[in-house]
């Protein structure tokens, strides 16, 4: 496994753990009671961890977008689907950051819609990426020769 792939996998694992840490599941299901896992029930820590991971992810998405549009090739159907899901995750994540600013209020309905859309997009991206990999269509680009 290449170093870049390993680092991305670790980032995604950290984002998943910190994202689920925003919901009180670690304390509720006694995962935080396991020695060394108490930090998973610390909302502020997992919140800051998710913000830091989100900043790194946005930088990586920007880098990938530049490389994608500079490459000579056509974007595959699964590539477009995953690009759209990544964009939706980024937009809803930024909406959550904006909502958490002191003077910003989105209202309960919009907040719930953003939260559910963010979680649904993450789950759909995971399923789409898994299916693309299993079907042998994991590439974003079809390089034309």
TORROVO-715407 format. One line per field, with one value per atom (N, C-alpha, C, O): residue number from 0; residue in one letter; atom name; x, y, z. Coordinates in pm, whole numbers, plus 50000, padded with zeros to 5 digits. Example, Ala and Ser with C-alpha at 12.3 -4.5 7.8 and 13.67 -1.06 7.14 Angstrom:
REM residues 2
k: (0	0	0	0	1	1	1	1)
r: (A	A	A	A	S	S	S	S)
a: (N	CA	C	O	N	CA	C	O)
c1: (51319	51230	51320	51424	51285	51367	51290	51341)
c2: (49431	49550	49670	49668	49775	49894	50003	50114)
c3: (50780	50780	50780	50846	50708	50714	50787	50804)
REM end
This chain:
REM residues 145
k: (0	0	0	0	1	1	1	1	2	2	2	2	3	3	3	3	4	4	4	4	5	5	5	5	6	6	6	6	7	7	7	7	8	8	8	8	9	9	9	9	10	10	10	10	11	11	11	11	12	12	12	12	13	13	13	13	14	14	14	14	15	15	15	15	16	16	16	16	17	17	17	17	18	18	18	18	19	19	19	19	20	20	20	20	21	21	21	21	22	22	22	22	23	23	23	23	24	24	24	24	25	25	25	25	26	26	26	26	27	27	27	27	28	28	28	28	29	29	29	29	30	30	30	30	31	31	31	31	32	32	32	32	33	33	33	33	34	34	34	34	35	35	35	35	36	36	36	36	37	37	37	37	38	38	38	38	39	39	39	39	40	40	40	40	41	41	41	41	42	42	42	42	43	43	43	43	44	44	44	44	45	45	45	45	46	46	46	46	47	47	47	47	48	48	48	48	49	49	49	49	50	50	50	50	51	51	51	51	52	52	52	52	53	53	53	53	54	54	54	54	55	55	55	55	56	56	56	56	57	57	57	57	58	58	58	58	59	59	59	59	60	60	60	60	61	61	61	61	62	62	62	62	63	63	63	63	64	64	64	64	65	65	65	65	66	66	66	66	67	67	67	67	68	68	68	68	69	69	69	69	70	70	70	70	71	71	71	71	72	72	72	72	73	73	73	73	74	74	74	74	75	75	75	75	76	76	76	76	77	77	77	77	78	78	78	78	79	79	79	79	80	80	80	80	81	81	81	81	82	82	82	82	83	83	83	83	84	84	84	84	85	85	85	85	86	86	86	86	87	87	87	87	88	88	88	88	89	89	89	89	90	90	90	90	91	91	91	91	92	92	92	92	93	93	93	93	94	94	94	94	95	95	95	95	96	96	96	96	97	97	97	97	98	98	98	98	99	99	99	99	100	100	100	100	101	101	101	101	102	102	102	102	103	103	103	103	104	104	104	104	105	105	105	105	106	106	106	106	107	107	107	107	108	108	108	108	109	109	109	109	110	110	110	110	111	111	111	111	112	112	112	112	113	113	113	113	114	114	114	114	115	115	115	115	116	116	116	116	117	117	117	117	118	118	118	118	119	119	119	119	120	120	120	120	121	121	121	121	122	122	122	122	123	123	123	123	124	124	124	124	125	125	125	125	126	126	126	126	127	127	127	127	128	128	128	128	129	129	129	129	130	130	130	130	131	131	131	131	132	132	132	132	133	133	133	133	134	134	134	134	135	135	135	135	136	136	136	136	137	137	137	137	138	138	138	138	139	139	139	139	140	140	140	140	141	141	141	141	142	142	142	142	143	143	143	143	144	144	144	144)
r: (X	X	X	X	X	X	X	X	X	X	X	X	X	X	X	X	X	X	X	X	X	X	X	X	X	X	X	X	X	X	X	X	X	X	X	X	X	X	X	X	X	X	X	X	X	X	X	X	X	X	X	X	X	X	X	X	X	X	X	X	X	X	X	X	X	X	X	X	X	X	X	X	X	X	X	X	X	X	X	X	X	X	X	X	X	X	X	X	X	X	X	X	X	X	X	X	X	X	X	X	X	X	X	X	X	X	X	X	X	X	X	X	X	X	X	X	X	X	X	X	X	X	X	X	X	X	X	X	X	X	X	X	X	X	X	X	X	X	X	X	X	X	X	X	X	X	X	X	X	X	X	X	X	X	X	X	X	X	X	X	X	X	X	X	X	X	X	X	X	X	X	X	X	X	X	X	X	X	X	X	X	X	X	X	X	X	X	X	X	X	X	X	X	X	X	X	X	X	X	X	X	X	X	X	X	X	X	X	X	X	X	X	X	X	X	X	X	X	X	X	X	X	X	X	X	X	X	X	X	X	X	X	X	X	X	X	X	X	X	X	X	X	X	X	X	X	X	X	X	X	X	X	X	X	X	X	X	X	X	X	X	X	X	X	X	X	X	X	X	X	X	X	X	X	X	X	X	X	X	X	X	X	X	X	X	X	X	X	X	X	X	X	X	X	X	X	X	X	X	X	X	X	X	X	X	X	X	X	X	X	X	X	X	X	X	X	X	X	X	X	X	X	X	X	X	X	X	X	X	X	X	X	X	X	X	X	X	X	X	X	X	X	X	X	X	X	X	X	X	X	X	X	X	X	X	X	X	X	X	X	X	X	X	X	X	X	X	X	X	X	X	X	X	X	X	X	X	X	X	X	X	X	X	X	X	X	X	X	X	X	X	X	X	X	X	X	X	X	X	X	X	X	X	X	X	X	X	X	X	X	X	X	X	X	X	X	X	X	X	X	X	X	X	X	X	X	X	X	X	X	X	X	X	X	X	X	X	X	X	X	X	X	X	X	X	X	X	X	X	X	X	X	X	X	X	X	X	X	X	X	X	X	X	X	X	X	X	X	X	X	X	X	X	X	X	X	X	X	X	X	X	X	X	X	X	X	X	X	X	X	X	X	X	X	X	X	X	X	X	X	X	X	X	X	X	X	X	X	X	X	X	X	X	X	X	X	X	X	X	X	X	X	X	X	X	X	X	X	X	X	X	X	X	X	X	X	X	X	X	X	X	X	X	X	X	X	X	X	X	X	X	X	X	X	X	X	X	X	X	X	X	X	X	X	X	X	X	X	X	X	X	X	X	X	X	X	X	X	X	X)
a: (N	CA	C	O	N	CA	C	O	N	CA	C	O	N	CA	C	O	N	CA	C	O	N	CA	C	O	N	CA	C	O	N	CA	C	O	N	CA	C	O	N	CA	C	O	N	CA	C	O	N	CA	C	O	N	CA	C	O	N	CA	C	O	N	CA	C	O	N	CA	C	O	N	CA	C	O	N	CA	C	O	N	CA	C	O	N	CA	C	O	N	CA	C	O	N	CA	C	O	N	CA	C	O	N	CA	C	O	N	CA	C	O	N	CA	C	O	N	CA	C	O	N	CA	C	O	N	CA	C	O	N	CA	C	O	N	CA	C	O	N	CA	C	O	N	CA	C	O	N	CA	C	O	N	CA	C	O	N	CA	C	O	N	CA	C	O	N	CA	C	O	N	CA	C	O	N	CA	C	O	N	CA	C	O	N	CA	C	O	N	CA	C	O	N	CA	C	O	N	CA	C	O	N	CA	C	O	N	CA	C	O	N	CA	C	O	N	CA	C	O	N	CA	C	O	N	CA	C	O	N	CA	C	O	N	CA	C	O	N	CA	C	O	N	CA	C	O	N	CA	C	O	N	CA	C	O	N	CA	C	O	N	CA	C	O	N	CA	C	O	N	CA	C	O	N	CA	C	O	N	CA	C	O	N	CA	C	O	N	CA	C	O	N	CA	C	O	N	CA	C	O	N	CA	C	O	N	CA	C	O	N	CA	C	O	N	CA	C	O	N	CA	C	O	N	CA	C	O	N	CA	C	O	N	CA	C	O	N	CA	C	O	N	CA	C	O	N	CA	C	O	N	CA	C	O	N	CA	C	O	N	CA	C	O	N	CA	C	O	N	CA	C	O	N	CA	C	O	N	CA	C	O	N	CA	C	O	N	CA	C	O	N	CA	C	O	N	CA	C	O	N	CA	C	O	N	CA	C	O	N	CA	C	O	N	CA	C	O	N	CA	C	O	N	CA	C	O	N	CA	C	O	N	CA	C	O	N	CA	C	O	N	CA	C	O	N	CA	C	O	N	CA	C	O	N	CA	C	O	N	CA	C	O	N	CA	C	O	N	CA	C	O	N	CA	C	O	N	CA	C	O	N	CA	C	O	N	CA	C	O	N	CA	C	O	N	CA	C	O	N	CA	C	O	N	CA	C	O	N	CA	C	O	N	CA	C	O	N	CA	C	O	N	CA	C	O	N	CA	C	O	N	CA	C	O	N	CA	C	O	N	CA	C	O	N	CA	C	O	N	CA	C	O	N	CA	C	O	N	CA	C	O	N	CA	C	O	N	CA	C	O	N	CA	C	O	N	CA	C	O	N	CA	C	O	N	CA	C	O	N	CA	C	O	N	CA	C	O	N	CA	C	O	N	CA	C	O	N	CA	C	O	N	CA	C	O	N	CA	C	O	N	CA	C	O	N	CA	C	O	N	CA	C	O	N	CA	C	O	N	CA	C	O	N	CA	C	O	N	CA	C	O)
c1: (50085	50000	50089	50184	50056	50135	50113	50009	50212	50205	50085	50015	50062	49950	49816	49727	49802	49680	49662	49552	49771	49766	49726	49642	49785	49752	49606	49540	49556	49416	49325	49223	49359	49279	49278	49174	49392	49398	49315	49248	49319	49238	49089	49012	49049	48908	48865	48752	48953	48922	48905	48812	48994	48984	48858	48793	48822	48700	48576	48480	48577	48463	48448	48338	48557	48551	48508	48421	48568	48531	48390	48320	48348	48211	48109	48010	48132	48041	48052	47958	48167	48183	48094	48069	48045	47954	47816	47736	47789	47667	47711	47823	47627	47675	47679	47644	47721	47715	47827	47808	47942	48053	48025	48059	47965	47929	47808	47804	47710	47586	47609	47546	47701	47726	47853	47909	47898	48007	48142	48231	48158	48288	48388	48506	48340	48427	48475	48571	48412	48453	48569	48628	48601	48716	48843	48854	48937	49060	49126	49149	49156	49220	49122	49164	48993	48894	48805	48707	48838	48755	48748	48647	48851	48853	48740	48699	48688	48581	48451	48367	48433	48313	48331	48238	48450	48478	48435	48508	48316	48259	48351	48371	48408	48493	48616	48654	48676	48795	48759	48827	48652	48615	48569	48587	48509	48467	48589	48592	48689	48811	48887	48946	48885	48948	48879	48946	48746	48673	48701	48713	48711	48744	48884	48902	48981	49118	49120	49183	49053	49046	48974	49013	48869	48797	48884	48876	48967	49058	49158	49185	49212	49306	49234	49288	49112	49035	49004	49013	48967	48942	49067	49058	49182	49307	49332	49372	49310	49329	49230	49266	49106	49006	49042	49023	49094	49141	49255	49257	49350	49463	49413	49458	49321	49268	49191	49198	49116	49040	49132	49106	49241	49337	49399	49410	49439	49498	49398	49433	49273	49170	49144	49137	49129	49099	49220	49206	49340	49461	49496	49573	49439	49470	49402	49295	49467	49410	49326	49381	49196	49108	48965	48936	48878	48737	48703	48751	48621	48577	48474	48383	48489	48398	48266	48258	48164	48035	48046	47992	48117	48135	48221	48206	48311	48392	48307	48322	48215	48125	48036	48014	47986	47901	47977	47925	48100	48179	48223	48229	48252	48287	48169	48186	48049	47929	47907	47871	47930	47914	48020	47990	48145	48250	48211	48228	48158	48118	48005	48005	47908	47797	47846	47798	47939	47997	48068	48054	48145	48217	48121	48139	48019	47923	47845	47829	47796	47720	47811	47768	47936	48031	48059	48065	48077	48099	47974	47985	47856	47733	47728	47681	47775	47780	47878	47849	47992	48090	48028	48040	47961	47897	47791	47781	47711	47606	47663	47599	47784	47847	47913	47964	47913	47966	47874	47753	47929	47849	47725	47620	47735	47623	47538	47459	47553	47482	47375	47398	47258	47149	47079	47030	47076	47014	46870	46797	46828	46695	46699	46786	46607	46612	46589	46652	46498	46469	46588	46627	46647	46762	46882	46956	46902	47011	46995	47092	46875	46849	46870	46927	46825	46843	46992	47035	47069	47213	47280	47362	47245	47303	47272	47362	47146	47105	47167	47210	47173	47233	47382	47434	47450	47593	47618	47703	47544	47560	47521	47590	47412	47368	47471	47498	47527	47628	47752	47812	47793	47909	47882	47966	47763	47728	47719	47768	47657	47647	47784	47810	47872	48007	48079	48145	48066	48129	48077	48155	47946	47887	47926	47956	47925	47960	48106	48138	48194	48336	48360	48440	48292	48305	48256	48322	48141	48087	48178	48201	48230	48320	48445	48492	48498	48618	48589	48667	48477	48442	48413	48440	48357	48325	48442	48431	48554	48673	48664	48731	48581	48564	48602	48532	48710	48749	48814	48827	48855	48924	48824	48709	48870	48788	48799	48704	48915	48940	48959	49015	48910	48941	49040	49004	49163	49269	49255	49250	49250	49240	49379	49457	49407	49541	49540	49644)
c2: (49883	50000	50124	50135	50217	50339	50425	50417	50507	50592	50686	50704	50745	50838	50767	50824	50645	50568	50534	50542	50498	50466	50589	50579	50704	50826	50866	50912	50847	50878	50784	50827	50656	50559	50594	50584	50636	50677	50803	50814	50897	51018	50982	51036	50893	50853	50780	50797	50699	50632	50735	50725	50834	50939	51021	51060	51049	51125	51044	51101	50915	50830	50826	50842	50803	50796	50929	50933	51038	51169	51210	51279	51170	51200	51128	51188	50999	50926	50976	50962	51035	51093	51214	51253	51276	51388	51342	51421	51214	51154	51082	51032	51076	51021	50868	50808	50804	50657	50591	50482	50655	50591	50578	50476	50678	50670	50579	50499	50593	50516	50366	50289	50324	50181	50135	50030	50215	50181	50159	50096	50209	50201	50290	50257	50404	50497	50439	50490	50333	50270	50172	50127	50140	50054	50134	50249	50074	50148	50208	50139	50337	50408	50468	50536	50444	50494	50605	50644	50656	50760	50885	50956	50914	51032	51030	51136	50912	50905	50967	51005	50978	51039	51188	51254	51243	51385	51461	51464	51521	51586	51694	51702	51778	51886	51832	51885	51727	51669	51611	51638	51532	51472	51579	51565	51686	51797	51864	51886	51895	51957	51860	51902	51732	51630	51626	51614	51636	51635	51762	51757	51875	52001	51993	52032	51943	51932	51835	51863	51722	51626	51684	51658	51763	51828	51926	51935	52000	52095	52021	52061	51912	51831	51772	51770	51724	51665	51767	51736	51889	51993	52023	52044	52026	52048	51933	51956	51810	51695	51694	51659	51732	51739	51846	51827	51958	52063	52012	52035	51944	51886	51785	51785	51699	51597	51661	51613	51768	51836	51895	51884	51957	52014	51903	51917	51794	51682	51618	51580	51608	51546	51627	51571	51757	51840	51867	51907	51845	51860	51732	51736	51620	51491	51481	51537	51408	51381	51254	51144	51269	51153	51194	51311	51098	51122	51070	50965	51145	51101	50989	51001	50881	50768	50802	50899	50722	50743	50732	50814	50629	50615	50729	50771	50780	50895	51018	51088	51046	51161	51146	51243	51025	51001	51029	51095	50978	50999	51144	51195	51212	51354	51434	51523	51401	51470	51446	51538	51322	51292	51363	51413	51367	51441	51588	51649	51646	51787	51808	51906	51717	51728	51718	51790	51628	51615	51744	51790	51800	51925	52040	52116	52054	52164	52151	52249	52030	52013	52025	52074	51981	51998	52145	52189	52222	52366	52435	52532	52385	52440	52414	52499	52297	52266	52360	52408	52384	52476	52615	52679	52660	52792	52798	52899	52693	52688	52698	52751	52647	52648	52781	52797	52877	53010	53079	53054	53166	53226	53303	53293	53379	53465	53405	53476	53276	53213	53118	53040	53126	53036	52990	53072	52860	52806	52761	52740	52747	52695	52544	52479	52489	52346	52256	52151	52295	52212	52206	52099	52323	52327	52256	52186	52274	52205	52055	51984	52005	51861	51813	51706	51890	51853	51845	51753	51943	51943	51822	51755	51795	51680	51548	51467	51528	51402	51389	51281	51500	51497	51465	51388	51524	51498	51349	51286	51295	51155	51063	50964	51094	51011	51014	50912	51131	51141	51061	50998	51063	50985	50836	50763	50792	50650	50610	50504	50694	50664	50662	50579	50754	50754	50624	50565	50581	50455	50337	50255	50329	50220	50229	50127	50349	50368	50332	50265	50376	50343	50193	50136	50130	49986	49911	49819	49950	49884	49907	49814	50028	50056	49970	49918	49955	49873	49725	49658	49676	49535	49501	49390	49597	49573	49603	49590	49644	49674	49806	49826	49896	50027	50137	50238	50119	50211	50339	50433	50346	50466	50579	50554	50700	50817	50855	50909	50827	50867	50746	50644	50759	50663	50733	50824	50691	50756	50715	50596	50815	50790	50795	50887	50699	50691	50736	50736)
c3: (50000	50000	50000	50077	49911	49904	50028	50093	50060	50178	50172	50271	50055	50039	50066	50130	50018	50039	50186	50239	50252	50394	50475	50565	50445	50517	50496	50588	50373	50345	50423	50477	50429	50504	50653	50717	50707	50848	50872	50975	50777	50789	50789	50868	50700	50693	50821	50867	50877	51003	51115	51196	51121	51222	51203	51301	51078	51051	51091	51144	51066	51103	51256	51308	51325	51471	51530	51617	51483	51539	51496	51571	51377	51334	51419	51462	51443	51531	51675	51753	51711	51844	51865	51979	51755	51768	51813	51864	51795	51848	51977	51984	52077	52205	52209	52311	52102	52100	52179	52231	52189	52259	52408	52469	52467	52609	52628	52721	52539	52552	52545	52617	52458	52441	52513	52482	52611	52703	52634	52691	52514	52447	52519	52529	52570	52643	52775	52833	52823	52948	52929	53027	52805	52776	52808	52768	52879	52912	52786	52687	52794	52684	52584	52491	52601	52505	52562	52499	52680	52742	52655	52659	52577	52491	52389	52340	52355	52255	52305	52224	52435	52491	52518	52563	52491	52511	52385	52285	52390	52273	52218	52096	52304	52256	52183	52078	52236	52171	52034	51935	52029	51899	51801	51680	51853	51768	51703	51582	51784	51731	51638	51538	51672	51587	51450	51348	51448	51322	51242	51119	51310	51241	51178	51062	51253	51199	51082	50979	51096	50986	50866	50752	50891	50781	50706	50583	50778	50712	50624	50511	50676	50596	50475	50364	50496	50387	50279	50161	50318	50218	50136	50015	50201	50128	50031	49916	50075	49987	49872	49759	49898	49791	49688	49568	49735	49643	49556	49435	49618	49545	49442	49327	49483	49393	49278	49165	49306	49201	49095	48976	49140	49044	48960	48838	49023	48949	48853	48742	48897	48815	48689	48580	48704	48589	48501	48386	48555	48474	48398	48302	48440	48377	48241	48216	48155	48023	48032	48041	48030	48038	48064	48090	48057	48084	48223	48265	48293	48425	48406	48323	48481	48471	48541	48617	48516	48580	48733	48806	48779	48924	48977	49092	48895	48934	48955	49055	48861	48877	48999	49072	49022	49138	49268	49358	49276	49397	49412	49523	49300	49306	49361	49444	49313	49363	49512	49585	49557	49699	49783	49891	49734	49806	49818	49923	49708	49711	49812	49886	49814	49907	50052	50139	50077	50211	50251	50364	50159	50190	50216	50311	50133	50149	50279	50352	50309	50434	50556	50661	50544	50654	50680	50795	50573	50589	50644	50719	50608	50665	50815	50892	50858	51002	51073	51183	51012	51071	51084	51188	50979	50980	51089	51160	51103	51205	51345	51436	51364	51496	51531	51641	51439	51470	51570	51570	51655	51764	51718	51781	51611	51570	51459	51396	51433	51322	51374	51467	51314	51352	51224	51147	51201	51080	51102	51005	51224	51252	51267	51209	51344	51372	51251	51239	51161	51044	50950	50903	50921	50831	50893	50823	51023	51092	51082	51053	51104	51094	50950	50928	50853	50713	50676	50607	50723	50696	50762	50699	50886	50958	50888	50866	50854	50791	50652	50612	50578	50444	50454	50373	50550	50569	50598	50535	50693	50729	50613	50587	50545	50431	50319	50257	50292	50184	50219	50132	50345	50388	50369	50318	50412	50398	50250	50212	50168	50025	49958	49871	49998	49942	49977	49892	50101	50142	50061	50014	50045	49967	49819	49757	49765	49624	49599	49500	49687	49672	49686	49612	49780	49797	49673	49626	49622	49502	49382	49303	49366	49254	49263	49162	49383	49402	49376	49309	49428	49410	49264	49219	49191	49049	48957	48835	49015	48935	48861	48759	48911	48848	48947	48956	49019	49123	49076	49154	48950	48903	48875	48837	48895	48867	48721	48663	48661	48522	48433	48473	48312	48208	48116	48041	48121	48043	47897	47864	47811	47667	47605	47632	47526	47466	47323	47258)
REM end
